[in-house]
Amino acid sequence: MEGVTPLMAAAAGGYVEVVKLLLAKGADVNARDSQGSGAVDHSRSNREILETLREHGAPAITTAAMKELFKDFEKQLSKKIEQSISRNESPDACRKFVEEQMTNYRNEMRFTTNQLLQARVLAFKTAFAQAAQFNMEENIKVGRVIEVSAQEREIFNQFVQWLKELQAELAVQREALLMAAAADEPGMVKWLLTQGADPNVKGEMGLSPLIICAVANSSADTARVLLDAGADVNLKGQKGWTATMFAASRGKIDILKVLVAKMPDVNATNDEGQTALALARGKNQTDAAVILKDAGATH
């Protein structure tokens, strides 16, 4: 496993004094390994180590427990939103529920800043999904159209305003956009972009939404929405890779065609001097290689 710090190793081994020494020397109690686990997760429920970590600002729950907590939070919030809309009620009760949960996560469960951010992104995602079902705004795609009264429309508008509030914080908007790109949610991506989200923003891993589309199981529709909003087709992520390079090396033909249509620098190189064409050939992606050569790739 990559990214395991000395503090994580000491916590996993049950070495209480070593844990205390490392913390006294400034070890990052909230660092994560490649699997997203922190020192708390590695502690194997050793009470003394857990208390020591928490005294230094570690979250009060493990990553696995947090996932279950979020699952329950999403379920409860979805139900509350559905009930409010079906009863033609304002989102006030839903808003209050979210804020109470955030206060609990922050004060009682001592969530880290990143965990609180994840919780707020989840609240937005959940609210958006429910809003989409009721055709709350033209930019939210639904499979059916419903007739609404003036009163119902006012309630819908109030929920849309709440959606805007949920993603108003820049960090939440950024993470929500990255999440939507990875989840192949073109409707959510488009809505966030209309609210001012930056199509070229990068996450912690240095990946932009467009690059994420080329890496994840996203469709050309999501990539097209980003490009139409000004996503830079030549923007580079980790190790100098562009979205075109990722799409070519993975044989994601539909997305590659969309990218090539925006006239990328097909002969651009990554930090190791590799072009998209070289990467496609190295992975035996013959169809991708043909597309790149037709677009002017020479090497």
C-alpha positions in Angstrom: 0.0 0.0 0.0 1.4 3.4 -0.9 1.3 6.6 1.1 1.6 4.9 4.6 3.2 7.4 6.9 5.3 6.6 10.0 2.4 7.7 12.2 0.0 5.2 10.4 2.6 2.4 10.8 3.0 3.2 14.5 -0.8 3.3 15.0 -1.2 -0.1 13.2 1.5 -1.6 15.3 0.0 -0.4 18.6 3.1 1.6 19.5 1.5 4.2 21.7 4.7 6.0 22.7 5.9 6.2 19.1 2.6 7.7 18.1 2.9 10.3 20.8 6.5 11.1 19.8 5.6 11.5 16.1 2.6 13.8 17.0 4.9 15.9 19.2 7.2 16.2 16.3 4.4 17.5 14.1 3.2 14.4 12.2 0.0 15.1 10.2 -2.7 13.3 12.0 -5.1 13.6 9.1 -2.8 12.4 6.3 -4.3 9.7 4.0 -2.7 6.7 2.3 -3.5 5.6 -1.3 -6.6 3.9 -0.1 -7.9 7.0 1.6 -7.3 5.6 5.1 -5.8 7.7 7.9 -4.0 6.9 11.2 -7.4 6.3 12.9 -8.2 3.6 10.4 -4.8 2.0 10.9 -5.1 2.0 14.7 -7.2 -1.1 14.8 -9.4 0.4 17.5 -6.6 0.6 20.0 -8.4 2.8 22.6 -5.3 4.6 23.9 -4.0 5.4 20.4 -7.4 6.5 19.2 -7.8 8.9 22.1 -4.3 10.2 21.5 -5.0 10.8 17.8 -8.3 12.5 18.5 -6.7 14.8 21.1 -4.5 16.0 18.2 -7.4 16.6 15.9 -8.1 13.3 14.2 -11.7 12.5 13.3 -13.7 10.6 15.9 -14.7 7.8 13.4 -13.0 5.6 10.9 -13.3 6.0 7.1 -15.5 2.9 7.0 -17.8 4.2 9.7 -18.0 7.6 7.9 -19.2 5.9 4.7 -22.0 4.2 6.6 -22.8 7.5 8.3 -23.0 9.2 4.9 -25.1 6.5 3.4 -27.7 7.0 6.2 -27.5 10.8 5.8 -28.2 10.5 2.1 -31.1 8.2 2.7 -32.7 10.5 5.3 -32.1 13.7 3.3 -33.6 12.1 0.1 -36.7 11.1 2.0 -37.1 14.5 3.5 -36.7 16.3 0.2 -39.1 14.0 -1.5 -41.7 14.5 1.2 -41.4 18.2 1.2 -41.8 18.5 -2.6 -44.7 16.0 -2.7 -46.5 18.0 0.1 -45.7 21.3 -1.6 -43.7 22.5 1.3 -40.6 24.8 1.3 -37.1 23.3 1.7 -36.8 24.9 5.2 -37.0 21.6 7.0 -34.5 20.0 4.7 -32.1 23.0 5.1 -32.4 22.7 8.9 -31.7 19.0 8.8 -28.5 19.5 6.7 -27.2 22.2 9.0 -27.9 20.2 12.1 -26.1 17.3 10.6 -23.1 19.5 9.7 -23.0 20.9 13.2 -23.0 17.4 14.6 -20.3 16.2 12.3 -18.2 19.2 13.2 -18.7 19.5 16.9 -19.6 16.0 18.1 -17.8 13.7 15.6 -15.0 16.1 15.0 -14.9 15.7 11.3 -11.8 17.0 9.5 -12.2 19.9 7.1 -12.1 17.5 4.2 -14.7 15.2 5.7 -17.0 18.2 6.2 -16.5 19.2 2.6 -17.4 15.7 1.5 -20.6 15.9 3.6 -21.6 19.2 2.0 -20.9 17.9 -1.5 -23.1 14.8 -0.7 -25.9 17.1 0.5 -25.8 19.0 -2.8 -25.6 15.8 -4.9 -28.6 14.4 -3.0 -30.7 17.6 -3.3 -29.9 17.9 -7.0 -30.9 14.3 -7.7 -34.3 14.8 -6.0 -34.8 18.2 -7.7 -34.2 16.7 -11.1 -37.0 14.3 -10.6 -39.4 17.2 -10.2 -38.2 19.2 -13.2 -37.2 22.2 -11.0 -35.2 24.0 -13.6 -34.7 23.8 -17.4 -31.0 22.9 -16.9 -31.9 19.9 -14.8 -32.7 17.1 -17.3 -35.6 14.8 -16.5 -37.4 12.0 -18.3 -40.9 13.5 -18.0 -42.6 16.9 -18.0 -45.1 17.8 -15.3 -47.8 20.5 -15.1 -47.4 22.7 -12.1 -49.4 25.4 -10.5 -48.1 28.9 -9.5 -47.8 27.7 -5.9 -45.9 24.6 -6.9 -43.6 26.6 -9.1 -42.8 28.9 -6.2 -41.9 25.9 -4.1 -39.7 24.6 -6.9 -38.0 28.0 -7.1 -37.3 27.8 -3.4 -35.6 24.4 -3.8 -33.6 25.7 -6.7 -32.4 28.6 -4.5 -31.5 26.1 -1.8 -29.5 24.1 -4.4 -27.6 27.3 -5.2 -26.9 27.9 -1.5 -25.6 24.3 -1.1 -22.9 24.8 -3.8 -22.2 28.5 -3.1 -19.0 27.7 -1.2 -16.2 27.6 -3.8 -14.7 24.4 -2.4 -18.1 22.6 -2.5 -18.7 23.8 -6.1 -15.3 22.6 -7.2 -15.6 19.1 -5.6 -19.2 18.8 -6.8 -18.1 19.5 -10.4 -15.3 17.0 -10.2 -17.6 14.4 -8.7 -20.2 15.0 -11.4 -17.6 14.7 -14.2 -16.4 11.4 -12.7 -20.0 10.1 -12.3 -20.9 11.0 -15.9 -23.7 13.5 -14.8 -23.8 15.9 -17.8 -26.9 17.6 -16.4 -25.3 18.3 -13.1 -22.1 19.4 -14.7 -24.0 21.9 -16.9 -26.0 23.3 -14.0 -22.9 23.8 -11.9 -21.2 25.6 -14.8 -24.2 27.9 -15.2 -23.7 28.8 -11.5 -20.1 29.9 -12.2 -18.1 26.7 -11.7 -14.7 26.8 -13.3 -14.5 24.2 -16.1 -10.7 24.1 -15.7 -10.5 23.8 -11.9 -8.2 21.0 -10.6 -8.7 18.7 -7.7 -6.2 17.5 -5.1 -4.8 15.0 -7.7 -4.2 17.8 -10.2 -6.9 16.5 -12.5 -9.4 18.8 -14.2 -13.1 17.8 -14.9 -12.2 17.2 -18.6 -9.2 15.0 -17.7 -11.4 13.1 -15.2 -13.9 12.4 -18.1 -11.1 10.8 -20.0 -9.9 8.8 -17.0 -13.3 7.7 -15.6 -16.2 5.9 -17.2 -17.7 9.2 -18.4 -19.4 9.7 -21.8 -18.7 12.1 -24.6 -21.8 14.1 -23.5 -20.2 15.2 -20.3 -16.9 16.0 -22.1 -18.9 18.1 -24.7 -20.7 20.1 -21.9 -17.3 21.0 -20.4 -15.7 21.9 -23.7 -18.7 24.1 -24.7 -18.3 25.9 -21.3 -14.6 26.7 -22.1 -12.7 23.7 -20.7 -9.1 23.8 -22.0 -8.5 20.8 -24.2 -4.7 21.3 -23.8 -4.7 21.6 -20.0 -2.2 19.2 -18.4 -2.6 17.2 -15.2 -0.3 15.0 -13.3 3.0 14.2 -15.1 2.0 16.5 -17.9 -0.8 14.3 -19.3 -3.7 15.9 -21.2 -7.2 14.6 -21.6 -6.4 13.6 -25.1 -3.5 11.5 -23.9 -5.7 9.7 -21.3 -8.4 9.1 -23.8 -6.0 7.8 -26.4 -4.2 5.5 -24.1 -7.5 4.1 -22.8 -9.1 3.7 -26.2 -12.0 6.0 -25.3 -12.9 6.6 -28.9 -16.1 8.7 -28.4 -14.4 11.1 -26.0 -11.3 11.2 -28.1 -13.3 12.3 -31.2 -14.9 15.1 -29.2 -11.5 16.2 -28.0 -9.9 16.1 -31.4 -12.8 18.2 -32.8 -11.6 21.0 -30.5 -8.2 20.9 -32.3 -5.9 20.0 -29.4 -2.2 20.1 -29.8 -2.0 16.4 -30.8 1.8 16.4 -30.8 2.1 17.8 -27.3 4.2 15.7 -25.0 3.9 14.8 -21.3 6.7 15.0 -18.8 8.3 11.9 -20.2 8.2 13.2 -23.8 5.4 10.9 -24.9 2.7 12.1 -27.3 -0.9 10.9 -27.4 -0.1 8.9 -30.5 2.9 7.2 -28.8 0.7 6.4 -25.8 -2.1 4.9 -28.0 0.4 2.8 -29.9 2.0 1.6 -26.7 -1.4 0.4 -25.5 -2.3 -1.1 -28.9 -5.2 1.3 -29.3 -5.2 1.2 -33.1 -8.5 3.0 -33.6 -7.3 5.9 -31.3 -4.0 6.0 -33.3 -5.9 6.4 -36.6 -8.0 9.2 -35.2 -4.9 11.0 -33.9 -3.1 10.6 -37.2 -6.1 11.9 -39.1 -6.0 15.0 -36.8 -2.4 15.6 -37.7 -0.4 13.6 -35.1 3.1 12.8 -36.5 4.8 10.9 -33.7 
